[in-house]
Every structure is written in structure tokens, then in C-alpha cells.
Amino acid sequence: MKSWRTRIALGFAVGAAAVTMPLTATAAFADTKPNDGWVQVGGEQFDSFQKCVDQVKSDLALNPQYHEATCQSDPQPGLPNYYIEWMR
């Protein structure tokens, strides 16, 4: 038979793991680009990936602190052609 001290410690460990695991999994999932200078600057619906890239690259002139731009497909419910715009 385990002592109450052991049972309480085990209960705290299991409880902490139950809370920590979903929180860390969510944080890892939310970071869609590597943290190497990319900044999400917007998101819109475009007809194609190339149209998104053309638009975000033309916006580079308005943002002189950035020198590179790209898009990432991120379909949303009701918006199948939604793209996230990134600059660095």
C-alpha cells in the first residue's frame, strides 16, 4: 500500500502533465513559420498562390524594413483560397 504522501505527489505530477502537454502542443502548432525573422503581415483570399506572392512583393516598397516576402496557404472554413502573408 502506497503512503498518502506518495499518492499526493503522483496526483500532482499527473495533473501538471495533463495541463502542460496540451499547452505546449498548442504553442508548437501555432508557430507556422520558423522564428528566423519572418513576420506575419497579413492574410487575404487570392485566386492563386502567385497572385498572393505578387501582391505581397509589391507591398515590400511600402515596408522598407523588410527585404523578402512570401505567402503560405491557410484554408479557412468558407475561404478555401486564403493565404497568410509573410515578410522579413
ABEGO torsion letter per residue (X at the ends): XBBAAAAAAAAAAAAAAAAAAAAAAAAAAABABBBAGBBBAEBBBBABAAAAAAAAAAAAAABAABABBBBBBBBBBGBAABBBBBBX
